[in-house]
Amino acid sequence: MKARLTFVMVVATTTLILGATRQAWLATPPIPEAGPLARPKSLRQVGAPAGATHAAIPPDNAQTPEKIALGQRLFFDGRLSADGSVACSTCHDPARAFTDGKPASTGIDGRLGQRNAPTVLNALYNKTQFWDGRVQTLEEQAALPIVNAVEMGQPSMDAAVTRIAAIAEYQRAFRGVFGRPPNGADLTRAIASYERTQVSFDSPFDHFVAGDRNAIDDSAKRGWELFNTRARCNKCHALSEDKRDVTYFTDNDFHNIGIGIIRHNVVALARQAEQLINSGDPAAIDRAAIQTDMSALGRFLITQKEADIASFKTPDLRNVLVTGPYFHDGSQETLWDVVDHYNKGAGLQNPYLDGDIQPLALSEGEIDDVVAFMATLTSAQYAEQGRKELARQREISRTTRPQRDTARAFGPKPPRPTLPTP
């Protein structure tokens, strides 16, 4: 009897410990502070497109030092969230190249979303924002996380403004910048202005393009050629199939690349989503994208076009080495996993798979070269972090390669499955 009681007590204690550990894991992390990497960036960077940068500033939200400073203060302020525990920087930490290093982000009360946090770096050049492109401007983007229940959790933008307006420092700042008390539109204008200062170039590749032939090594040079030819990366990460992109590395389009579709019945989800999409309510679509399995529908949530089922935006590849894990769901840990995914042709049993995806027949050495090229897109301010991360990923790649399938990579392109009947 005594032994049994002891066993029960041990089990109960273990359960409590595991429960506490799980709660600690789910707990929202401390808000990152605005360190040196958070500062507005100079445009005097090798590779930075000055003209495009100026063109990305909307006429109704001109940049001023005071507005940018206000936006930075708001970006790092947890008081924008319902419980004070989450700021914009929680998911977009400058020390992590304005990401959070998690497959999916954690909001208030440890609530988990469905998607990986994209970097804010160079987001000013995006033609659309979010993985599904559901808004176009940084001002629109800044508003939605504030009122999403699993992100910052405010019941409304007015509630967030009321909290900020109660702070004398913000009252003075808003009146100084905008000439009026705090309000939702000006709040998002200030945050967007700060985000537009996060221009990130000056990478080894930029110096290579500018004429320094020794800025990248021979492996990366081979990887750049593969990127634009047999590796087929240029199908999505170039200006066009015959014009290389040395600035943005994105076609600003949406593609189904074979991620997540097996785990979800996307046809059934598409039927569920139709009424939501027809409502045209951006906040409702935002909730579905972040809080429900409808997230897997990607661009379809916006367009309701069958061809867009499970399609997601092509990300800019700059600083890709230090902005993992990868893809919209953060499902791949290393760049070797990413290339392995494409090398095998991905997406078997996926009738919506992008037509450009097929087995690539890249050797191990060629995969290393493509990764070496992507590593050269790391900006100067993240150079040391990039060196450590490349070494970490390389070590993992030597023993753990869940996406590698050499037989498929060197085999014929599989037949495309028939589209399901609506």
N, C-alpha and C positions, 0 to 999 in steps of 0.2 A: 504493500500500500504506500509505504514511504517512498519507494523507488518510483512508483507511478506518479505520485504527487510531484516529486522532483522533476520527472520528465515533463509533466504538464507545465510546471513553472518555467523550465528551460525553453519549451516551445513558445510559451506566452512572451517570455522575455525576448526571444529571437524575433518573434512577430513584431513586437514593439520596435525593436532595433531596425528591422527591415523597413517597417512602415515609416519610421523617422528618416531613414536613409532615402527612401523614395520621395518623401516630402521635401527633403533637402535638395534632392536632384531636380525636383519640379519647381522649387522655389525660384522666384524671379531674382536674377543676379543683381548685384549692386549697379547703380547707374554709372557708366564710365564718365570720367572727368574730361574736361576739355584741355588736353595736353598740347604739346607742340604740333602734333600731327593734325590737330583740329583747325589750325590756323588757316585763313584764306590763302590760296596759292597764287604765286606769281604767274603771269602769262609768259614770262621770259623762260620758257622751258623748250628744249629742243623737241621739235615735233608738234608742239601745241598750235592748233589752227586759230590764229588770232581773229581772222575774219568771221569764222563760224562761231567763235566764242561770243563775239559782240552781237552777232545775228541771233543768238539764242536768248538774248535778254528782251523780254516783251516790252513794247512801248509803254504799257500801263504799270510797269513795275521796274523802273530804272534803278540801277545799283547806286547806293550811297554807302559810305563807311558806317554811318550811324544805323542804317537799316540792316546792314550785314551783321553788325555787332549785336543788334537786337535779335536777329534771327539765330545767331549762334547761341545766345543766352537761352532762348526758347528751346533750341534743339537739345540742350543738355538739362532741361528743367523737368524733373519728375512731376511737378505740380500740374502739368498738362494732363496727366492721367488721373483716373478716378480715385485711386488710393495713394497717389504720390510715389509709386514704386517704379514707374516705367517712363522713360523719355524716348525721344527719337533715337538718341545715341545708344539705347539698350540694344536695338537691333542693328544699328549702324555705328559701330564703335570705330573711331579713327585709328586706334591701335591695331585693329584687324582689317585695315583698309576699308573702313565703313561697312563692314558686315558683322556678323556675330559668331561665325565659325560653327554654327549648328545646322543640322539638316533642315529643321523648321524652327521658327523663332518662338520664344517664350514671352508671354505678356503678363498682365496682372494676375495675381493668385496662381502663378505657375501654369496658366492656360497655354496649351500648345496650338499653334496654327498648323496649316497644311502645306505651307510653301517656304522655300528658302529665301532669306533676305538678300535681295540684290544690293550691290554696292552703290553708294551715292556718288562715288568718283566718276566723273564724266557723264553723270546722268543728265546734265543740261543739254547734251547733244541728242538724247533719245527723242525719237519722233512720237513715241508713246511711252507711258509709264506702267509699271507692274508687269508681271510675267504674261498676262493676257492682254495688255494694252488697253485696259478699261478706261483710262483717262489719258489725256495728252500732255498736260502741263504739270510742272512741279508744284504749282499752287494747288491744283486739284489733288495731286498725290498726297501732299502734306495733310490734307483735311481728313482723309478716310481712316487712317489708323487711330486717330484720336477718338473716333466714335465707334470703333469696332470692339465688340465685347471681349474678344480674346487678345486684343492688343493693348490699347490704352484705356479702353472701357468707359469712356465718358458717355452718359446717356444722350448728349447732344453737344454740338459745337457751342451753343449758348452756355451750357454748364461749364465747359472748359474756359470760355471767355470770362465768365463770372468769377471763377477762381483766380484767374490771372489779373483781372481788373481790381481785385481786392488788395493787390500788392502795390504799394506806393511807388516803388522803383519802376514797375511796368507802366503805371499810369503816366509817369514823367517821360519814360522812353517813347511810348506810343504817341503822346502829344508832341514830343520833339521831332519824331520821324514823320508822322502822318498828319499832325495837327488836329487830332481827335482822340477820344478815349479808345481803349482796346475794343476790337470787334473781330469777328471770325475771318473776314476777308483780309484784313490787314495782318492778322496773325499768320495766316498762311503765306501772304506776300513776303513777310520778313523771313520766315523759315526757308522759302524757296530762294530768296536772294542769297542767303548764306550758302545753301546747297550749290548754287551756281558758281561759287568761288572754289569748289573742289575740282579743279582741273588737274589732271594727273598724267604727265607724259615724261619726257627726259629719261627714257629707258635705254638700255644698251641697244635695242633694236632701232630706236630713233636716231641714235648716234651713228649706227651702221648705215641707215638710209641717208643720213646727212653727209656721208662720205668717209667715215672712219671704218675701213674694211676690217680692222682688228677689234672692233667693239663687241663682236660676237664670235664664237668659235666655229670650227668647221662643222661640228655636229648640228649646231643651230642653223647654219647656212643650208645644210642638207635638209633640215626640217622645214625651212622656209620654202624650199623648192617642192618638197613633198606636200606641204600645206596647200599649195596652189595647183597641184597635179594629181598624183595617184592617191593621196590621202583624202582628196575631195572636200577638204575643209572650206575651200573657196566657194562651194555651192551655197553656203549660208554666210560665211564670214569674209565676204569680199564685195566690192562695188558691183561687180558682175563676173560672170565666169571667165571673161577674158581681160578684165581690168582689176589688178590687185589693189587692195585697200591697205594703205600703210598708216592710216589714222584711226579709224573706228573699229574695224574688224567685225562689222555686222551689216546685214542687208536690211535691218529694221523690219523684218518680216516675221512670220509665224510658221512653225514647222512641227509636225508630229515626228519625233525621233525615236519612238518606240519605248518611252519611259512610262511605267505605271499603268499601261493599258491592260495588262494581264491581271492586275490586282483589282480592277474595277470593271463592272458591267456598264460600260460607257453608253451603250444604247439605251438602257433603262434610265440611267442618269440624265441623258439628253431629253428623254420624254418628261422627266420630272422638272427639268430646268425650263421648259418652254414657257410656262405661265410666268415664271419669275422674269425671264428675259423680256417677255412682252410688256411687263409692267414698266420697264425702262427706269427703275429706281436704282440709281448708282449705289446707294448704301446697302440695299438688299442684295445686289449682285456682289458687292464687296464682302458681305457676310457669307454668302454662299461660297465664294472663292477661298476664304480664309478658314471658315468654320466647319465646312461639310465636305462629304466625298465628291460633291459637284466640282470641287477644285480640279479634279482630274480632267474635266471637260475643256479646260484652258480657254482658248480663243472662242470656242463655240458659245460660251456664256455671254459673249458680247455680240456675236454676229448671227447666231442661230443657223449657220451654214454647216451642212454635214461635213464638208471638206475640212472644216476647222476643228473637228472633234479631236481633243487631246493635243492640240497644237499650242506651242508656247513660243514666246519671243526669243529671237536669236540674241544672246547677250554679247556685249562688247567684251573682247578677250583681254583687254589691258588689265594688268595686275591679277590675272586669272590664277596664277600660282598661289597668291596669298588670300584669295577670296573663296576658297573651298569651304564645305563640300559642294559638289557640283550638280547641275541640272535643277529644274524648278522645285524638285522635292528633296534636294540635297542627298540623293541616294548613292552617289559615288564619292568615295573618299579621296582618291588620288587622280592625277591627270593620266596616269597609266590606265586606270579603270575607264576613264572617259574615252581614250583612244581605243582600248580593247572593245568597248561597247560598239563603236563605229566600225572597227576592223572586222567584226564578225557579221556585220550587216544588220544587227539589232532586229527587234520587232517582229519575230516570227508570229504568225497568227494575228497580225495587226493589219486589218484591212484599210486603215487610215494612214498607214506609214508613208512618210514623204517619199516620193518616187526616186529621189536622188540617192537614197540610202541603199547600199549594196555591199557585199563582202569586198574588202579592200586588198587582201593578200599582202599586208605589210609584215615584214620580218620583225623580230625583236629589236634588231639594231635600228630599223627605220622608225619603230615606235619610240625608241629612246630619242631619236633625232627630232621627231615632232614635238615631244615634250620639251626637249632642250630649246627649241625655237620659242615655244609658248613661255618658257621661263624668262626669255630675254625681253618680254613685254612688261616686266616688273619695273615700276618707276623708281627713281633714285631714292626717294624717302623710305621705300620699303625694301631696299637692296639687301640689307643684313637679314631681315626677316625672311626674305625670299631665299637666301642661301640656306638658312636653317630648314625652311619648309621643303625645299627641293631635296635636301639630304634625308629628311624624314620620309617623304613620299617614296624616294628611291629605295630606301631600306624596306618599306612595306611592300613595294612592288617585287622584291626578290623572293618573298615567301607567300604573299597573299594577292591573288589576281582573280577575284570572283567572276569577272566579265570575260576573261580570256577563253577563247574557243578557237584554237588553231585550225581544226578541221573545217569549221564553218567559214573562217576567214579566207581560207584558200579554196573553198568550194564554190560551186555555181550560185548565182543569185537565186534564192528560193522563190517559188511562184507566189504571187500575191493572193491572199485569201479573198474569197467573194465577199462583197459588202453585205452585211446582214439586212434582212428585209425589215423595213420600218414597221 
